[in-house]
Amino acid sequence: MLCGMSEKSKIRDRRSPVATAVGERVKACRIAADKSQEELAYEAYLDRTRVSAIERGVANPTVETLATICHVLGITLSDLFEPLALSLKPFGKHRRTTAPQPRRRALR
């Protein structure tokens, strides 16, 4: 670690604001449902480490996974997302398949 970031810093940099907000909301709903990560993972057919990664905002779960988590917690997807008020610009870099915008010159 002489000239690099720590592992925790690298993980923090990979988290998107959306994944972080959703993870915090999943954790709050899990606690409100009085379930441990282990119980949620077992009932949702997930690994406990996956639940932990979702709650920390490191994992980017599919809508299907979130729907399963919501079912186990006794809430709807709309209940999960309702308090989240996020409007963000696109996160990350352009994909390689995205063509660059052409530069146009004015005709003389």
Phi, psi and omega in degrees: 000026181292318185234023182226181178277156174287163180299320179297321178295320179296318179296315180301322181290336181277349183280131174272153178300326179292312180298323178295314181295317179295318179299317178297322180291319177300317180297316180298319179291323178296316180295319178297328178278000179058047178239147174275167175300322180297315180296315179299315181299315181298313184287335181262005181059042178239164173277147180299325179294330176292317177300315179300315180296322177296313182296329179277352180082013180276321179270151178244088187290154176285165176298324178299316178296316179297322178296320178295316178300316179299318179301314180296323182277354178076030178231171177259166175301322179295324175297322181294314186271342187307314181282353182276120179243078182245134172222105188237152171289161179305141184256136176101189183264163174293147177284157179298330182282352179279122181285140177292152178289131180289146175271132182248143177252149176286143176285146178268000000 
